[in-house]
Amino acid sequence: MRITVLTVTDCPNARPALDLVTGALAGREAEVSLVEVADEAEAARLGMYGSPTVLIDGADPFAPPGAEPSLSCRLYWHADGTMSGLPDAAALRRALAGQAAPAQHGGAADCCSTD
């Protein structure tokens, strides 16, 4: 399994996202990397829907329907209706186990722009 955390420079959720992924793996073997995305073209090529984006084997299990690739900050809806700059830990564990992630409530949520 290959997990990539895509982020922008100085994203406050980059390290917490990496820590969340590591904890959710619970000792399972995986190649985990943190990649800083420099521009919109790279965001589009990699499938980044805001920072941080977690890719599992190249796919974003939390991709909001209809979202466009972006260098913006990213917010994730949690099952309890709250939002956070990180995916829900239980949903991430399910995604890592190959189970479908829940549909994103309300679509994409950007908290800020890096322009």
C-alpha positions, 0 to 999 in steps of 0.5 A, a space after each residue: 500500500 502506498 499512502 501520500 499526504 499532499 500538502 502546501 508549504 506551511 500547512 498546519 495540518 500536514 504533520 498532523 495528517 501524517 501522524 493520523 495516517 501512521 496511527 490509522 495504519 496500526 502497524 500495517 506495512 505501507 509506504 508513506 510520504 509527504 509531498 509538498 505541491 507547488 502549483 495548480 498544475 501539480 495539484 491537478 496532476 496529483 489529484 489534490 483537493 486542498 491541503 492536506 489530501 490523503 491518497 491511498 494507492 493514488 486515489 483520494 477516498 474522501 474526494 468531494 463530488 465535483 471538486 476541482 483540484 486546488 491549493 486551498 486549505 481543506 476541511 473534512 466533514 466528520 460523521 458527527 457533522 463537525 468539520 476538521 482540517 483532518 479526515 475522521 480517524 475511523 473513516 481513514 481506518 475504513 479507507 485503509 482497510 479497503 472499505 468505502 469512505 462515507 459520502 462527503 456532507 455538503 461537498 467540498 469545503 475550503 477554509 482558505 486560499 494560498 493565492 
